[in-house]
Amino acid sequence: MTNEAEARKVAVRGLARGLPPRRVLDVTRPKAWIRLDQDVRRAIRGGALAPAHAWLVGTGGPGWRLWSRAAAEVREAPAEAGLALALCDPDGRIREAALPYAAGRAELLPLVAVRAADWVAPVRARALELLREALPGASAGELAVTAPVLLRLSGRLRGDTGAELLDGLLRDGDAARVTALLLGCRDGATRRAALSVALDRGLYDGPGLARVAAGDHDPVVQERAASAAVAAGVPEATVPVLLGSRFGRVRAAGVTALRGAGRHAEAEPYLYDRSGRARACARWVLRRGGTEPADLYRAACAAAEVPDRAPLGLGECGTRTVDVPLLRELTAHRNGRVRASAVAGLRLLDAADPRRMRELLGDPEPAVVREAARALRPWTG
């Protein structure tokens, strides 16, 4: 059994012992709620779990009439764990009967979202009704754990209505909700949806979009926010933010924006960026400004202090006939990062000498060894 499978079983056992969902699973992951629903059903059907749901037993007969019970017939307020188990029960009548008691229980709103895609129509209708009542008043934290579940389930046969409810709330409701999801939700798909709404509603100016791109770790959010920031203009405010990002694709967008601002020469430092994409954009901007980047790389490689990635950049845009001797000389440079960069540059120019590469397999710098081994692959198979 894998660690994940065991963890899922532990979560179900924890609920059976009365532990609330936040104690047994990562409530910020939408997949965790969906899997919990599946795992509880599987455990009950397989006999590993037999919840009594005594709090659902009313005064008018056996459990087969649960779907007609009223709140007044509940003998005691259900605990969070017991209500979660009932919301995941294989019996649709139990799920439907449990839903009214999830009203006002914000901690179980993600499970109500799961039920909004239920295959049993009465269960689905009641869950959607609860969502319509609860979502407008949900806090930022509650929305941040419920919205990802709704979006994840939108791909299901009956899951689109819940996602439409969320979309309507974001498009017509308080803009602060959109900002809270975009900046505070851990789920990348939810931040993408929030960004789409923010762009459609025009909630951010260029610098604001640049800050979103520079700080988000989702590639799609980075791309869309950076592109929108550049398109919004005001390069003096947006470009420094983009260039200061720790993400290469965002820096690349900032470098590209230098061309539109007529600041071609400022792209030169990014010829040595750790991101290949940023380096390529810097070369394009410099060429547009009338400067040949290969000449700058050659000068940098011949300088007393060689930038770490100058030999790699030369290999990306140089020529074998001109640049191979200089790169081979740099494989003996005192700086290990420069040596590794030179080996990578030779490989890109298809000029790696197998004998020299084998010698570098004993280099004290791990990066040099990795690059030498990579360059030797055509000879080693």
C-alpha positions as a printed Julia matrix, in Angstrom:
381×3 Matrix{Float64}:
   0.0    0.0     0.0
   1.32   3.44   -0.91
   1.77   6.19    1.65
  -1.04   8.17    0.01
  -3.49   5.26    0.18
  -2.66   4.7     3.83
  -3.07   8.4     4.59
  -6.51   8.35    3.0
  -7.55   5.4     5.16
  -6.19   7.14    8.24
  -8.32  10.19    7.39
 -11.49   8.07    7.27
 -10.61   6.36   10.55
  -9.98   9.76   12.09
 -13.47  10.94   11.12
 -14.92   7.73   12.59
 -13.16   8.58   15.89
 -14.76  12.0    15.9
 -11.87  14.1    14.59
 -13.01  17.03   12.41
 -11.91  17.13    8.75
  -9.36  19.86    9.38
  -7.52  17.43   11.68
  -7.36  14.54    9.23
  -6.72  16.13    5.82
  -5.3   19.21    4.15
  -8.49  21.23    3.74
  -6.82  23.64    1.29
  -6.5   20.89   -1.35
  -9.71  20.35   -3.34
  -8.7   16.82   -4.22
  -8.58  15.95   -0.51
 -12.3   16.69   -0.09
 -13.27  14.79   -3.23
 -11.2   11.79   -2.19
 -12.64  11.9     1.32
 -16.11  11.59   -0.17
 -15.0    8.58   -2.23
 -13.1    6.95    0.62
 -15.96   7.2     3.13
 -18.38   5.61    0.66
 -15.89   2.85   -0.1
 -15.3    2.16    3.6
 -19.02   1.97    4.37
 -19.79  -0.25    1.41
 -16.87  -2.51    2.25
 -17.92  -2.88    5.87
 -14.84  -1.17    7.28
 -16.98   1.67    8.61
 -20.53   1.57    9.99
 -21.6    5.04   11.15
 -24.87   4.95   13.12
 -26.04   8.49   12.28
 -28.1    8.33   15.49
 -28.58  12.08   15.37
 -30.61  11.61   12.14
 -33.06   9.13   13.69
 -36.36  10.94   14.24
 -39.64   9.9    15.82
 -41.62   8.72   12.83
 -40.12   5.46   11.66
 -37.05   3.67   10.32
 -34.23   5.13    8.3
 -35.86   4.63    4.91
 -37.97   7.77    5.61
 -34.96   9.95    6.39
 -35.46  12.13    3.34
 -38.65  13.59    4.9
 -37.21  14.41    8.31
 -37.38  17.99    9.6
 -34.75  19.78   11.66
 -36.95  19.67   14.73
 -36.79  15.86   14.72
 -33.04  15.8    15.36
 -32.35  14.58   18.85
 -29.01  16.33   19.22
 -26.79  18.68   17.21
 -24.5   16.6    15.0
 -20.77  16.76   15.57
 -18.64  17.96   12.69
 -17.15  14.52   12.03
 -20.52  12.76   12.17
 -22.07  15.27    9.8
 -19.15  14.86    7.4
 -19.65  11.09    7.39
 -23.37  11.51    6.7
 -22.67  13.92    3.83
 -20.46  11.24    2.25
 -22.75   8.26    2.94
 -23.49   5.9     0.02
 -27.24   6.24    0.72
 -28.59   9.29   -1.06
 -31.41   9.6     1.47
 -28.89  10.03    4.26
 -26.9   12.57    2.27
 -30.05  14.56    1.56
 -31.23  14.37    5.17
 -27.82  15.55    6.42
 -27.59  18.59    4.15
 -29.98  20.9     6.1
 -27.74  20.54    9.16
 -24.72  21.72    7.17
 -26.32  25.18    6.96
 -24.19  27.6     8.92
 -21.37  25.05    9.26
 -18.71  26.86    7.26
 -16.11  24.2     8.01
 -18.14  21.7     5.94
 -18.95  24.02    3.04
 -16.48  22.15    0.76
 -18.46  18.94    1.3
 -21.65  20.81    0.42
 -19.84  21.8    -2.77
 -19.12  18.12   -3.44
 -22.8   17.33   -2.96
 -23.68  20.07   -5.48
 -22.34  17.68   -8.13
 -24.17  14.67   -6.65
 -25.72  12.14   -9.03
 -28.95  12.12   -6.98
 -31.08  15.07   -8.13
 -32.71  15.95   -4.74
 -29.31  15.9    -3.04
 -27.85  18.08   -5.75
 -30.73  20.56   -5.61
 -30.54  20.92   -1.83
 -26.75  21.39   -1.91
 -27.03  24.08   -4.58
 -29.65  25.84   -2.49
 -27.29  25.83    0.49
 -24.47  27.19   -1.65
 -26.63  30.04   -2.92
 -27.34  30.96    0.69
 -23.82  30.47    2.05
 -21.42  31.73   -0.62
 -22.39  35.44   -0.55
 -21.68  35.6     3.17
 -18.62  33.35    3.2
 -15.39  34.79    4.56
 -12.25  34.98    2.47
 -10.85  31.88    4.19
 -14.04  29.89    3.71
 -14.22  30.86    0.06
 -10.55  29.93   -0.41
 -11.23  26.29    0.55
 -14.66  25.99   -1.13
 -13.99  27.66   -4.49
 -11.25  25.16   -5.46
 -13.66  22.26   -4.87
 -16.34  23.87   -7.05
 -13.86  24.49   -9.85
 -12.37  21.0    -9.62
 -15.84  19.46   -9.89
 -16.83  21.64  -12.85
 -15.48  18.97  -15.18
 -17.98  16.44  -13.87
 -21.27  15.74  -15.64
 -23.29  17.62  -13.01
 -20.63  19.93  -11.62
 -21.0   22.98  -13.84
 -23.83  24.63  -11.87
 -21.72  25.04   -8.74
 -18.87  26.57  -10.75
 -21.37  28.95  -12.38
 -22.56  30.05   -8.95
 -19.0   30.87   -7.99
 -18.35  32.71  -11.26
 -21.46  34.83  -10.78
 -20.43  35.66   -7.22
 -16.99  36.81   -8.36
 -18.21  38.78  -11.35
 -21.1   40.55   -9.67
 -20.01  40.64   -6.04
 -17.47  42.5    -3.99
 -14.15  42.95   -5.76
 -12.39  42.15   -2.49
 -13.45  38.52   -2.92
 -11.65  38.32   -6.25
  -8.53  39.86   -4.76
  -8.64  37.5    -1.79
  -8.76  34.44   -4.04
  -6.13  35.77   -6.43
  -3.65  36.64   -3.7
  -4.55  34.25   -0.9
  -5.76  30.94   -2.33
  -3.27  28.07   -2.53
  -5.0   26.41   -5.49
  -3.54  27.44   -8.84
  -6.71  26.77  -10.85
  -8.69  29.02   -8.52
  -6.15  31.83   -8.86
  -6.38  31.49  -12.65
 -10.15  31.82  -12.5
  -9.85  34.81  -10.17
  -7.35  36.44  -12.53
  -9.72  35.99  -15.47
 -12.45  37.76  -13.53
 -10.04  40.48  -12.39
  -8.96  41.14  -15.98
 -12.55  41.2   -17.25
 -13.59  43.58  -14.48
 -10.49  45.74  -14.82
  -9.68  45.46  -11.14
  -5.91  45.95  -11.51
  -3.73  48.52  -13.2
  -0.4   47.72  -14.85
   1.75  47.86  -11.69
  -0.81  45.78   -9.79
  -0.8   43.1   -12.48
   3.01  43.17  -12.48
   3.01  42.49   -8.75
   0.6   39.6    -9.24
   2.84  38.1   -11.94
   6.02  38.61   -9.92
   4.64  36.99   -6.79
   2.59  34.04   -8.08
   4.2   30.63   -8.6
   1.6   29.35  -11.12
   2.96  29.57  -14.71
  -0.41  30.45  -16.24
  -1.03  33.26  -13.76
   2.49  34.54  -14.35
   2.09  34.55  -18.13
  -1.35  36.17  -18.23
  -0.69  38.74  -15.54
   2.7   39.72  -16.99
   1.29  40.06  -20.51
  -1.6   42.16  -19.23
   0.79  44.32  -17.22
   2.92  45.02  -20.28
  -0.17  45.71  -22.41
  -1.44  48.18  -19.81
   1.51  50.46  -20.47
   3.27  52.56  -17.81
   6.6   50.74  -18.32
   8.41  52.91  -15.78
   6.2   51.37  -13.09
   5.69  47.83  -14.39
   9.06  46.89  -15.87
  11.11  47.13  -12.63
   8.58  44.92  -10.85
   8.69  42.31  -13.61
  12.47  42.36  -13.82
  12.74  41.9   -10.06
  10.72  38.69  -10.03
  12.37  35.41   -9.03
  10.54  33.66  -11.88
  12.27  33.5   -15.25
   9.18  33.84  -17.44
   8.18  37.0   -15.57
  11.64  38.5   -15.95
  11.48  37.57  -19.63
   8.26  39.57  -19.98
   9.97  42.51  -18.31
  12.95  42.26  -20.65
  10.63  42.12  -23.67
   8.83  45.23  -22.4
  12.13  47.14  -22.56
  11.89  47.1   -26.32
   8.43  48.72  -26.32
   9.77  51.38  -23.96
  12.73  52.07  -26.25
  15.21  51.01  -23.54
  17.05  48.36  -25.53
  20.44  48.79  -23.87
  19.0   47.92  -20.45
  18.51  44.35  -21.63
  22.25  43.64  -21.63
  22.53  42.42  -17.98
  19.88  39.8   -18.74
  22.12  38.18  -21.34
  23.55  36.35  -18.31
  20.26  35.57  -16.58
  19.79  32.13  -15.07
  16.62  31.74  -17.17
  17.16  30.66  -20.75
  13.94  32.39  -21.72
  15.1   35.69  -20.23
  18.43  35.37  -22.03
  16.68  34.75  -25.35
  14.43  37.77  -24.83
  17.45  39.92  -23.97
  19.17  38.88  -27.21
  16.03  39.72  -29.2
  15.68  43.15  -27.6
  19.34  43.99  -28.19
  19.15  42.95  -31.84
  16.09  45.16  -32.24
  18.17  47.99  -30.86
  20.98  47.35  -33.34
  23.38  45.46  -31.04
  24.69  41.98  -31.81
  24.53  39.97  -28.57
  27.19  37.49  -29.72
  29.74  40.31  -29.69
  28.79  41.17  -26.11
  29.11  37.54  -25.08
  32.56  37.27  -26.67
  33.75  40.39  -24.87
  32.37  39.08  -21.59
  34.05  35.7   -22.05
  37.39  37.39  -22.68
  37.11  39.7   -19.67
  39.05  39.26  -16.45
  35.81  38.48  -14.57
  33.63  36.24  -16.72
  29.9   36.28  -15.9
  28.82  32.78  -14.91
  26.5   32.21  -17.87
  28.38  34.17  -20.54
  29.87  31.0   -22.12
  26.44  29.34  -22.14
  24.92  32.39  -23.84
  27.72  32.36  -26.4
  26.93  28.74  -27.12
  23.28  29.66  -27.6
  23.93  32.29  -30.26
  27.56  31.94  -31.38
  29.18  30.0   -34.23
  31.45  26.97  -34.18
  34.12  28.45  -36.41
  34.58  31.55  -34.26
  33.67  30.68  -30.7
  34.71  27.07  -30.01
  38.38  27.88  -29.18
  37.37  30.46  -26.58
  34.84  28.1   -24.98
  37.37  25.27  -24.84
  39.79  27.57  -23.09
  37.12  28.44  -20.53
  36.68  24.79  -19.56
  39.83  25.34  -17.5
  38.64  28.58  -15.87
  39.19  28.93  -12.12
  35.46  29.5   -11.53
  33.55  26.21  -11.5
  30.31  27.79  -12.68
  32.1   29.31  -15.66
  33.63  25.91  -16.5
  30.2   24.29  -16.4
  28.78  27.06  -18.55
  31.58  26.6   -21.1
  30.93  22.86  -21.31
  27.22  23.56  -21.88
  28.08  26.09  -24.57
  30.3   23.58  -26.39
  27.53  21.0   -26.25
  25.06  23.45  -27.77
  27.51  24.15  -30.6
  28.0   20.39  -31.07
  31.7   20.9   -30.43
  32.31  18.94  -27.23
  35.59  16.98  -27.34
  34.96  13.49  -25.82
  38.48  13.28  -24.44
  38.24  16.61  -22.66
  34.73  15.78  -21.41
  36.0   12.53  -19.86
  38.71  14.49  -18.07
  36.09  16.85  -16.66
  34.18  13.94  -15.12
  36.73  14.25  -12.3
  36.16  17.99  -11.83
  35.58  19.08   -8.19
  32.55  21.16   -9.26
  29.39  18.98   -9.47
  27.85  21.24  -12.14
  30.86  20.63  -14.39
  30.54  16.87  -13.96
  26.83  17.0   -14.81
  27.43  19.03  -17.95
  30.35  16.85  -19.04
  28.26  13.69  -18.59
  25.46  15.28  -20.59
  27.86  16.22  -23.37
  29.17  12.63  -23.49
  25.78  11.04  -24.04
  26.11  10.85  -27.84
  29.22   8.71  -27.38
  28.02   6.62  -24.46
  24.49   5.85  -25.7
